[in-house]
Amino acid sequence: MFRVLCLFTVLHGFLAMETESRPVTKVVNLLKDMQSNLEKEAKDDEDTYEKMQCWCKSNGDEKAKSIEEAQNHVKALAARVDELTATSSRLTSEITHTEDEVSSNEKALESAETLRSKQLTEFAADEKDLTQSATSVDNALGVIGTSQSSFLQTSNRRVANALTQLKIALSKHDRLFTKAQRSDVEFLQTSLETPGAVEGLLTGLKDSFEVQLSDLKKQEAEDKKAHEGLVKAKTEEIQASKKQLEAKKEQKASADLEKEQSKQDIKDTTAALEADGAVSTEVKEKCAVMDTDYDKRSKLRSEEQAAVSKTIEVLTADEAHDVFGKTFSFLQVS
């Protein structure tokens, strides 16, 4: 509007000139220059505004996309943290259970070794006792002889002494005897008058001792085989459990590490998100002000252009001289 007022001031000056100098033409030329300047200003302003719009769109879209990606990333990380927490908890429980299994199997091995040691001790003692018992019976049979005639020629005193020694020897191994064997040993002391019966009892005892010794060795072989099988099975279970335990501990450590990294990533991403949000708000505010200012400038410039165009139209009309003459007189009166 300032330029429009200046325009009327210029018109007033030119109208004061002499008519023959055709001041209207100069005014029209001046107005046309002003019109060209307004158009150039409008074009330059429009170009600048378009660049700013491009900047606003670029920065706005970029920040909006960055914010959306960051928000999605934070959600994904939060879900991953929950998943890793559950995984870590599950692995902790499994590790505790596996450790209990290893401990239980190791205790079972210790118990098996203790039992085996006891079995070997008992086997050695029983084998020795049975062997000695069989030897004592052999010695008694040697004293008595293998025939009734030789037995009769042997003094009862000598036989009784041999049987007494046999009973003493056998009493040391009494824990291994059956009830029938104990009865046979007791009967020997009262059977000196019946050599055949004594010999038969001794032979029966010897046979039973040999059977017991054979059974004892078979039982020892079975105990050994069972022990070796148990040790092998428990050792394999312990090794497998320890291998699983190591793998689970590594998995838990990995899960815990990733969980902490994800938590830190959430903090970093949230901080970046807040910064992007602040920049995005600043861009929006700045661009909103730019839009408002451009609208105001465009409206004002349009009014100026309209006023200049109208003035040129009036000045170039045939009746312009009369009109300006009246206008000049009006301005002088004013």
Buried (B, 14 or more C-beta within 10 A) or exposed (E): EEBBEEBEEBBBEBBEEEEEEEBBEEBBEBBEEBBEEBEEBBEEBEEEBEEBBEBBEEBBEBBBEBBEEBEEBBEEBEEBBEBBEEBBEBBBEBBEEBBEBBEBBBEBBEEBEEBBEEBBEEBEEBBEBBBBBBEBBEBBBEBBBEEEEEBEEBEEEEBEEBBEBBBEBBEEBEEBBEEEBEEBBEEBEEBBEBBEBBBEBBEBBBEBBBEBBEEBBEEBEEBBEBBEEBBEEBEEBBEBBBEBBEEBBEBBEBBBEBBEBBBEBBEEBBEBBEEBBEBBEEBBEBBEEBBEEBEEBBEEBEEBBEBBEEBBEBBEEEEBBEEBEEBBEEBEEE
